[in-house]
Amino acid sequence: MEEWGALSPWAHPRAFLGAPGPERNVALYVVLSLLSCGLFAPIWMYLIGRDLRRALAQDEPRPGLDLLLSVITCGVWWIYLLYRYPSLILELKRRAGLTGGDLPVISLILGILSLGLVSLALMQSELNHLWQVVRGRT
């Protein structure tokens, strides 16, 4: 529901979610990342970014560009993404009527400590829970 281009305050917040993404097996993706010596982690980050873009129903984020910038900046952009993507997850949770959390800060700290894989697992877990809520299974 829109009123003059802005979201209506009377509409249910779940109405503003785009398409929910697929639920992914976190343990499988962690194992794939470990077996590939971390080469699967950027693909996983791309998939999370693509899911966020669809769910937010806007032009942001741009996961392909984010992946390219992560390579060009030798991982500095990756650290930024470990804060940005969880922030977008919190925005989606608010739209769905769920409470937020400290995921962006925790994810950033884990990334700085070279535990970005744990951060990806936390993001995917939050997204899986969000998709379940949006689909009405929780």
C-alpha positions as CSV (number, residue, x, y, z in Angstrom):
1,M,0.0,0.0,0.0
2,E,1.4,3.3,-1.0
3,E,0.1,6.8,-0.4
4,W,1.7,9.4,-2.6
5,G,4.8,7.3,-3.0
6,A,5.3,6.6,0.7
7,L,4.5,3.5,2.6
8,S,1.1,3.7,4.3
9,P,1.3,3.6,8.1
10,W,-2.0,1.6,8.3
11,A,-0.9,-1.3,6.2
12,H,0.6,-4.5,7.6
13,P,4.5,-4.4,7.5
14,R,4.7,-7.8,5.9
15,A,3.0,-6.4,2.8
16,F,6.2,-4.5,1.9
17,L,8.5,-7.5,1.6
18,G,9.5,-8.5,-1.9
19,A,9.9,-12.2,-2.7
20,P,11.3,-14.3,0.2
21,G,14.4,-16.2,-0.7
22,P,15.1,-19.9,-0.4
23,E,16.0,-21.5,2.9
24,R,19.6,-22.8,2.6
25,N,21.3,-25.4,4.7
26,V,23.8,-23.5,6.8
27,A,25.8,-26.6,7.8
28,L,26.2,-27.7,4.1
29,Y,27.3,-24.2,3.1
30,V,29.9,-24.0,5.9
31,V,31.2,-27.5,4.9
32,L,31.4,-26.4,1.2
33,S,33.3,-23.3,2.2
34,L,35.7,-25.2,4.3
35,L,36.3,-27.9,1.7
36,S,36.9,-25.3,-1.0
37,C,39.4,-23.5,1.3
38,G,37.1,-20.4,1.4
39,L,36.4,-20.2,-2.3
40,F,32.7,-20.9,-1.8
41,A,32.3,-18.1,0.7
42,P,32.1,-15.3,-1.9
43,I,29.5,-17.3,-3.8
44,W,27.5,-17.6,-0.5
45,M,27.8,-13.9,0.1
46,Y,26.6,-13.2,-3.5
47,L,23.6,-15.5,-2.8
48,I,22.8,-13.6,0.4
49,G,23.0,-10.3,-1.4
50,R,20.8,-11.5,-4.2
51,D,18.2,-12.7,-1.7
52,L,18.3,-9.3,0.1
53,R,17.9,-7.5,-3.2
54,R,14.8,-9.5,-4.0
55,A,13.3,-9.2,-0.6
56,L,13.9,-5.5,-0.3
57,A,12.4,-5.0,-3.8
58,Q,14.9,-2.2,-4.6
59,D,18.1,-1.7,-6.5
60,E,20.3,-2.2,-3.5
61,P,22.4,-4.2,-2.7
62,R,24.3,-5.0,-5.9
63,P,25.9,-8.4,-5.1
64,G,27.9,-8.7,-8.3
65,L,29.4,-5.3,-7.9
66,D,30.0,-6.0,-4.2
67,L,31.9,-9.2,-5.1
68,L,34.0,-7.3,-7.6
69,L,34.8,-4.6,-5.2
70,S,35.8,-7.1,-2.6
71,V,38.3,-8.6,-5.0
72,I,39.6,-5.2,-6.1
73,T,40.1,-3.9,-2.6
74,C,41.7,-7.1,-1.4
75,G,38.9,-7.9,1.1
76,V,38.4,-4.4,2.6
77,W,35.0,-4.1,0.9
78,W,34.2,-7.6,2.2
79,I,34.5,-6.3,5.8
80,Y,32.1,-3.5,4.9
81,L,29.6,-6.0,3.5
82,L,29.8,-8.0,6.8
83,Y,28.2,-4.9,8.3
84,R,26.0,-3.7,5.5
85,Y,24.2,-7.0,4.7
86,P,23.3,-7.7,8.3
87,S,21.9,-4.1,8.5
88,L,19.7,-4.9,5.6
89,I,18.6,-8.1,7.3
90,L,17.5,-6.0,10.3
91,E,15.6,-3.7,8.0
92,L,13.7,-6.7,6.6
93,K,13.1,-8.1,10.1
94,R,11.5,-4.7,11.1
95,R,9.4,-4.8,7.9
96,A,8.2,-8.2,8.9
97,G,7.3,-7.0,12.4
98,L,10.2,-8.8,14.1
99,T,12.6,-7.3,16.7
100,G,16.1,-6.5,15.6
101,G,19.4,-7.4,17.2
102,D,23.1,-6.8,17.2
103,L,23.8,-8.8,14.1
104,P,25.7,-6.0,12.2
105,V,28.1,-5.3,15.0
106,I,28.7,-9.0,15.8
107,S,29.2,-9.7,12.1
108,L,31.7,-6.9,11.8
109,I,33.7,-8.0,14.8
110,L,33.7,-11.6,13.5
111,G,35.0,-10.3,10.1
112,I,37.7,-8.3,11.7
113,L,38.8,-11.4,13.6
114,S,38.9,-13.4,10.3
115,L,35.8,-15.3,11.2
116,G,33.7,-14.2,8.3
117,L,32.5,-17.7,7.7
118,V,30.7,-17.6,11.1
119,S,29.2,-14.3,10.1
120,L,27.9,-15.8,6.9
121,A,26.4,-18.6,8.9
122,L,24.7,-16.2,11.2
123,M,23.3,-14.1,8.3
124,Q,21.9,-17.2,6.6
125,S,20.4,-18.4,9.8
126,E,18.6,-15.1,10.3
127,L,17.4,-15.1,6.7
128,N,16.1,-18.7,7.0
129,H,14.1,-17.7,10.1
130,L,12.8,-14.6,8.4
131,W,11.7,-16.6,5.3
132,Q,9.9,-19.0,7.6
133,V,8.1,-16.1,9.3
134,V,7.1,-14.4,6.1
135,R,5.8,-17.7,4.7
136,G,3.8,-18.2,7.9
137,R,5.5,-21.4,9.0
138,T,6.6,-20.1,12.4
